[in-house]
Amino acid sequence: MKIYAIFTVFTVFITFILAIKVESERNFDLLGKRIQREEITDAHSHSYARFLDKIAEKSGKNGENHFGVDGKSFLIAKQLEPLLKSRGYSIGRFLESKQNGEIYLLKFMLGRGDLEMKPFQLKVHVTSEEISLLSLSMLPDNKLKVSAPKPINNTGNGQIETLLNLFGKTDCELTWTGLCKKGTVRPDSWTDFSLNFQRKIYEKLPLNEVPFLATHNSFNNRADGYGEDNGDLLINKFLKILFGPDYTWIYAQQEYTMTDQLNIGIRALHLDPHWVFNATRLCHSGAQVVIVDEIAKLWAEYYNETLDWDSQNLFCSPWDRTWEDGLKEIEEWLSLPSNSREFLFIHDDDQQHWTWEKEEQVVGPIKRIFGPRLFTPNDLENTFHGEWPTIEQLIELGFQLMFQSETYYGAYQGDVVFTPLLTPGWTANCIRHFTQYPDCGGYEPGDWSNFGGESQVAAPFFDGTSMCGILVPQNIPDFVKCSPSYLGFDQVSPALITNAVWTWEEGEPIIKSDEERCASLNFKSARWTTRPCSDKLFFLLGNPEDRTDFFISKRSGAFDSFNETSTVEFGIPRSGYQQQLVLAEMAKAKVSSVWVNFKFEKKGTR
């Protein structure tokens, strides 16, 4: 252990400088490898290859490039370079955030009818902006005019102090270090009710349309000793006193235990298992630095010792909690009777190279601790025939959580952990890459979509809020309108997560013991209110065959006067994205309020 400790201290400074650059390059490489795994059937391969060959011939060169993606994709971007620059893109930005040009050309060909492949068979997304770029570049005569997606107004750049200040509003029992004791963080009653209500209406959505509120590096929290308990915040204060406000040091990305994160409304956790110091531990690391790996090999050879260590274990310590301990905390929370209808999404951000045959150290505890609660890829295929079930269906069968891996390396994929559903690589999913509704960063309903930020700061040398962005109260509503599958919070608190409420107006619903109250959507506030069910309003209607097809009734009436038919149902928006569709229909119909399909009985309580 002495060798491990000395070596870690020796390399940590160099690695911190190199890690950011190398991480970005690794993401390009991962995305390139991911594309190689995309399956294109023989029936389509000929026209697809021929189309790409024409592009390659036009450019007159091929091969690899420093972006780490295949040569043809780079050539495609080069063909688009003038147009990309006119729209504010660089080639690197285009390739980094939009995966691989070949897949986008494939989608473009779909739009032209060159291939007969259903869109859901493609695993990566494309924006209307990119389709227009491709159209204008490949078809010079195309006069199509597409308005550019609107970037997010506030990326959270430089606003780490805003999030830290919100901790002061938290109601909890404090330890002697000023941190909240496990299980004592209490959200306000309105936020707690509203987020629970939203999860209830999510239950009827297929899993790939459920918007999970997540935390980034959930385990890396001060309450569990990461960041040296409250040490990083104390260092941060001293730096500002000694050197001024431009100096900041933030290491831990969360304040509360995973139990308290779940208690305030988080339903997706981000865990990093690493084999280090003779155990699988929850460790915030992951940079791959070749020079450090080479030094490690030489060190092991010199001392004639097997060194189960590489640069992906930098910043890990012998005091980091074990993987199994973290899983047991999640299992304890799920076992509470009050959480029997909860479903969790676990993002397993694995160590990229499991070179020491320790895969069972990750999978074994998952199977042993969660048992029949675990929803697996085999369950998806065998029980649901490959179609994503609803949370309601999963809960009825006793399933309460699923695991998704960050990478494809595959040594233990298939039976227990889902291969990547979300876009891999932390720089590819940054807050600053998001574009507002209706573009929604290029994702559509049913796409597995993810966005998150970075709150680690070592200013003036590194600032994650500048490089990636961060969720703050001002920008969360923009994301909620798009309902991404996985919205990753840093430094989450009750005062921050309350901004994810898209249903009830503050102070609603108002329940009366002597009166039935029904839910209505108000156009001006874009929120729900309750009112007597005898009031006369227009009805929100929906198409039973299409969850995104809403329209407004032509007649008004009391809540209970509506009669459903086989082709029309009483509608209810089940996500922030669906609510935006409803508001658009209300604008067309010029109505200020509509009934939505939810009713509180006389004896109902909040």
Disulfide bonds with the S-S distance in Angstrom:
Cys172-Cys180 2.04
Cys283-Cys316 1.77
Cys430-Cys468 2.10
Cys440-Cys482 2.18
Cys518-Cys533 1.91
